[in-house]
């Protein structure tokens, strides 16, 4: 059932070009995931936490000679990391299941298709490269923390 849905949505792109189709799938999935993260997290709070973490790392380097101060700063850093993780957990869970389903479909489609990018012949590694590059670009464009 889902296979026919994915074939109808992405099949044209894969039939056009196995590499181009994989890029379109990776870009589309990355766009959807980025949008879920953008709208399901408090972007202002995440940006603030990242700035705080950057400042804490700077302070830890500055006070590396004072173990007690470093311990206090590391504790504060861990608390901030935990808050950040809690904020991003819900969107991660929401996007995980559809991603697993898509990877099952992609594996079935690309098992017998020849594909090569920069000397890499594994569709999985090529997908990861496309997704990482797409994620960097989309996060900058959409201003996602």
C-alpha positions as CSV (number, residue, x, y, z in Angstrom):
1,X,0.0,0.0,0.0
2,X,2.7,2.5,1.0
3,X,4.9,1.3,-1.8
4,X,2.4,2.3,-4.4
5,X,2.0,5.7,-2.7
6,X,5.7,6.3,-2.7
7,X,6.0,5.1,-6.3
8,X,3.3,7.5,-7.3
9,X,4.9,10.4,-5.5
10,X,8.6,9.8,-6.2
11,X,8.6,7.1,-9.0
12,X,8.7,9.7,-11.8
13,X,11.9,11.2,-10.4
14,X,13.6,7.8,-10.0
15,X,12.6,6.7,-13.5
16,X,14.0,10.0,-14.8
17,X,17.4,9.5,-13.1
18,X,18.3,7.2,-10.2
19,X,20.7,9.8,-8.8
20,X,18.5,12.8,-9.4
21,X,15.5,10.9,-7.9
22,X,17.5,10.1,-4.8
23,X,18.4,13.8,-4.5
24,X,14.7,14.8,-4.9
25,X,13.7,12.2,-2.2
26,X,16.5,13.3,0.2
27,X,15.7,17.0,-0.4
28,X,11.9,16.5,0.1
29,X,12.3,14.4,3.3
30,X,14.8,16.9,4.7
31,X,12.5,19.8,3.9
32,X,9.6,18.1,5.7
33,X,11.8,17.2,8.7
34,X,13.1,20.7,8.9
35,X,9.6,22.2,8.8
36,X,8.5,19.9,11.5
37,X,11.4,21.0,13.7
38,X,10.8,24.6,12.9
39,X,7.2,24.6,13.9
40,X,7.3,22.1,16.8
41,X,10.1,23.8,18.7
42,X,10.5,27.2,20.3
43,X,13.1,28.6,17.9
44,X,13.8,31.6,20.1
45,X,14.5,29.5,23.2
46,X,16.7,27.1,21.2
47,X,18.7,30.0,19.8
48,X,19.1,31.4,23.2
49,X,20.2,28.1,24.6
50,X,22.8,27.7,21.8
51,X,24.2,31.1,22.6
52,X,24.3,30.2,26.3
53,X,26.1,27.0,25.5
54,X,28.6,28.8,23.3
55,X,29.3,31.2,26.2
56,X,29.6,28.4,28.7
57,X,32.2,26.6,26.4
58,X,34.2,29.8,26.2
59,X,34.0,30.2,30.0
60,X,35.1,26.6,30.6
61,X,38.2,27.2,28.4
62,X,38.9,30.5,30.3
63,X,38.6,28.9,33.8
64,X,40.4,25.6,33.0
65,X,42.8,26.2,35.9
66,X,39.9,26.4,38.4
67,X,38.4,22.9,38.7
68,X,35.5,23.9,40.9
69,X,34.5,26.7,38.5
70,X,34.8,24.3,35.6
71,X,32.6,21.7,37.3
72,X,29.9,24.3,38.0
73,X,30.0,25.5,34.4
74,X,29.9,21.9,33.1
75,X,26.9,21.2,35.4
76,X,25.1,24.3,34.0
77,X,26.1,23.2,30.4
78,X,24.6,19.7,31.0
79,X,21.3,21.2,32.3
80,X,21.1,23.4,29.3
81,X,21.8,20.4,27.0
82,X,19.1,18.4,28.7
83,X,16.5,21.2,28.2
84,X,17.6,21.4,24.5
85,X,17.2,17.7,24.1
86,X,13.8,17.6,25.6
87,X,12.6,20.4,23.2
88,X,13.8,18.4,20.2
89,X,12.6,15.0,21.3
90,X,9.0,15.3,20.2
91,X,9.8,16.4,16.6
92,X,12.4,13.6,16.4
93,X,9.9,11.0,17.4
94,X,7.3,12.3,14.9
95,X,9.8,12.3,12.0
96,X,11.5,8.9,12.9
97,X,8.7,6.5,12.0
98,X,8.0,8.0,8.5
99,X,11.7,8.1,7.9
100,X,12.0,4.4,8.7
101,X,9.1,3.6,6.4
102,X,10.7,5.6,3.6
103,X,14.1,3.9,4.1
104,X,12.4,0.5,3.6
105,X,10.9,1.7,0.4
106,X,14.2,3.2,-0.8
107,X,16.1,0.0,-0.1
108,X,13.6,-1.9,-2.2
109,X,13.8,0.6,-5.1
110,X,17.6,1.1,-5.1
111,X,18.7,-2.5,-4.5
112,X,18.8,-3.3,-8.2
113,X,19.4,0.2,-9.6
114,X,22.9,1.2,-10.5
115,X,23.9,4.5,-8.8
116,X,27.2,6.3,-8.5
117,X,28.1,9.7,-7.0
118,X,31.7,10.8,-6.4
119,X,32.8,7.2,-6.6
120,X,30.3,6.1,-4.0
121,X,27.9,3.3,-5.1
122,X,25.8,2.8,-2.0
123,X,22.5,4.6,-2.2
124,X,22.5,5.0,1.6
125,X,25.7,6.9,1.7
126,X,24.7,9.1,-1.3
127,X,21.3,9.7,0.5
128,X,23.2,10.8,3.7
129,X,25.4,13.2,1.7
130,X,22.4,14.7,-0.1
131,X,20.4,15.0,3.2
132,X,23.2,16.6,5.1
133,X,23.9,19.2,2.4
134,X,20.1,19.8,2.0
135,X,19.7,20.2,5.8
136,X,22.5,22.8,6.1
137,X,21.0,24.8,3.2
138,X,17.4,24.5,4.4
139,X,18.2,25.4,8.0
140,X,20.0,28.5,6.9
141,X,17.2,29.5,4.5
142,X,14.4,28.7,7.0
143,X,16.3,30.0,10.0
144,X,15.9,26.9,12.0
145,X,18.1,26.6,15.2
